[in-house]
């Protein structure tokens, strides 16, 4: 299965060069958040062999970072920030609530030496001691990554931003909060266009909120957003300036026999991702991950049970607020395998062609170089095998909410609490 490249816990932004297999650690002051434990959210760079990660406090507030895949701005990333309920003062100097920032990432592996007017420490020399002129030379140095803010997009949202998606036109991107979706131009920072607004005149009439949104990978006029009621709305920006009226509504009819107090909570869509081909959409709710065909609105074409064994424990999960956890999902490069996280540091993979699935664990045991991940199994009552885990012994404080799959390589990144794991299958090109 997947082999471990490294497992690293940090308190600052860091990078990992997959192809050259070395870690690049960035320790600029504005990104270091002291020694507080951090949650991690990771995204693969589609154009580079780099992974950018950022750590955030364990209030489960997320700071995703996305690549802007532009030919001329290929190393610029945008990030959005949600409110931190603990130690907010730590972020005042570098982040603001509901603020979007565009960053530029540069690398240096050479430095100039032999300045005429400066010594090795960068201090100015006494001019009376300079007796000759010399040409500075470039000498090799350890690879250093520098991150600098380029633009700040502020005052666009009243509520906390839950998702950002860069458009395929390489000029615009959208950001979504609970009630609105805004369209931004990367060159304009002081204003945005509101393209979706579901805020009612009376907030007491509010029945659902926006949970995620994403642009179509090929058609710059199309985007989809999900709601807390489990529905997906595909919108076409060519139809009108305000896309309150959707082009297509994807919604699965509820089975009356399965109706319960928790039905609406567990049906809320926490993440939506277009396939690389643009033909399908992948959604994640609390118990399942579903594949939707853009041409079929009535029901998903595929449904995979992530941890159906938790259905009998929804009451206790509601009491400890775990039922509100928002899990992400991801496609592999060929759209044939999907991945999502679960509890106990487990993550699940489903092969769409063979219909096989596997449960793997991100743990310290798998953090050794060239370690092979062994499939895990959760059992409910009755007899269990030696390596099986009882559903009653699952640790719900250990959860994998954030996952990412390299767009071309068979490499995955798993954020397990305050650890980042990267696994690679060096033997097979697909999951087996």
Order of alpha helices (4+ residues) and beta strands (2+ residues): beta-beta-beta-beta-beta-beta-beta-beta-beta-beta-beta-beta-beta-beta-beta-beta-beta-alpha-beta-beta-beta-beta-alpha-beta-beta-beta-beta-beta-beta-beta-beta-beta
